[in-house]
């Protein structure tokens, strides 16, 4: 996940017209396919014994990036249900369904809300989501629903980041800043997250407290892991993964993406104090200069990024 001047934090879940960008499509491009190391997922699959799970609910499925990764480790002939509030994703994708069928799995889509799942109690062996809870005003309610629809002895798995931790990581851009400039950049991110949370659009660093939320719901065997993904981006920027990472970074600087981000920030600052809101607006107004420095680093081959991101993977079992 690239270090970016316009933070890659998707907006709150919403319903879009068919030809509009779907949720998370606003900010994540091809690099989303590179979020996890395959051997890490193999290890986690053994720890969770995913080979025993057949009926799976992917909450906030989007394009099923997450359930696609888990699919090879599930029981034979798994039955995957992809649920999303966004009509663009919940209406289904025949090509994606064929891709699942080629691996012996069925895939059906459903429109619904994570805090009011349209399923009976004890319906699924495995209930899971990736970067969904961070966009909800009441993630605890969603976890309670996930617990409800999981079978006794079934598992719930959630992958959620700590974006503030990620904001503290340096790239070539931050390495060229003064301490005061880096402090201002972090304050901006902190205030954006604070405003987002206060207006009820979620907590972009929910991962830090995710295990605690699992405990509050009453899950058993709460386990927490961190992704081991840290693939550096280094000149001459070869390889599909580095190219996808840099493509996302460049897209974040496009005028339409900056305008989209600014529209989110305009909502969030309404919940901040006048002093903090003024700081956010002033900092955001200088985005063109920061983007110019970043483009110069990219064009000269001097841009580098360590490639790490704090992503929690928390799982637990519903007691029998």
TAURZI-V601401 format. One record per residue. N is the residue number from 1. NEAR is the number of other C-alpha atoms within 12 Angstrom. Layout:
n: (N/N)
near: (NEAR/NEAR)
This chain:
n: (1/2/3/4/5/6/7/8/9/10/11/12/13/14/15/16/17/18/19/20/21/22/23/24/25/26/27/28/29/30/31/32/33/34/35/36/37/38/39/40/41/42/43/44/45/46/47/48/49/50/51/52/53/54/55/56/57/58/59/60/61/62/63/64/65/66/67/68/69/70/71/72/73/74/75/76/77/78/79/80/81/82/83/84/85/86/87/88/89/90/91/92/93/94/95/96/97/98/99/100/101/102/103/104/105/106/107/108/109/110/111/112/113/114/115/116/117/118/119/120/121/122/123/124/125/126/127/128/129/130/131/132/133/134/135/136/137/138/139/140/141/142/143/144/145/146/147/148/149/150/151/152/153/154/155/156/157/158/159/160/161/162/163/164/165/166/167/168/169/170/171/172/173/174/175/176/177/178/179/180/181/182/183/184/185/186/187/188/189/190/191/192/193/194/195/196/197/198/199/200/201/202/203/204/205/206/207/208/209/210/211/212/213/214/215/216/217/218/219/220/221/222/223/224/225/226/227/228/229/230/231/232/233/234/235/236/237/238/239/240/241/242/243/244/245/246/247/248/249/250/251/252/253/254/255/256/257/258/259/260/261/262/263/264/265/266/267/268/269/270/271/272/273/274/275/276/277/278/279/280/281/282/283/284/285/286/287/288/289/290/291/292/293/294/295/296/297/298/299/300/301/302/303/304/305/306/307/308/309/310/311/312/313/314/315/316/317/318/319/320)
near: (43/46/39/40/40/40/39/39/45/37/40/34/35/27/24/22/15/15/12/16/25/31/33/34/30/31/34/35/31/25/27/29/24/29/36/35/21/20/15/21/29/21/19/28/26/17/19/32/23/33/24/23/32/32/35/46/50/50/49/48/45/40/41/38/33/35/43/36/31/40/38/26/30/30/24/20/23/33/31/40/41/43/40/40/33/35/31/29/39/33/27/26/22/17/13/27/26/16/19/30/21/17/24/21/29/28/37/30/33/30/29/29/32/41/30/26/34/22/26/15/20/26/27/35/38/45/51/48/43/40/45/45/42/43/37/34/25/27/37/30/22/33/42/28/34/50/47/35/35/36/29/24/26/37/45/48/46/44/40/40/37/33/36/31/24/32/36/27/29/29/30/29/31/30/22/19/19/12/14/12/17/23/19/24/35/30/23/35/37/33/34/46/40/32/29/35/32/23/26/24/32/32/40/44/35/40/38/28/27/37/32/23/28/38/24/19/26/23/31/24/22/27/26/29/29/28/30/22/23/25/26/28/32/25/20/17/24/15/16/16/28/32/24/25/38/38/26/31/34/31/30/36/32/23/16/16/27/29/20/25/30/27/20/28/39/22/27/34/33/26/25/27/16/13/14/24/26/20/25/35/25/16/29/32/20/19/28/19/16/24/26/18/25/34/26/16/24/27/17/16/19/22/32/31/34/26/30/32/33/31/35/33/38/39/41/38/32/34/20/14)
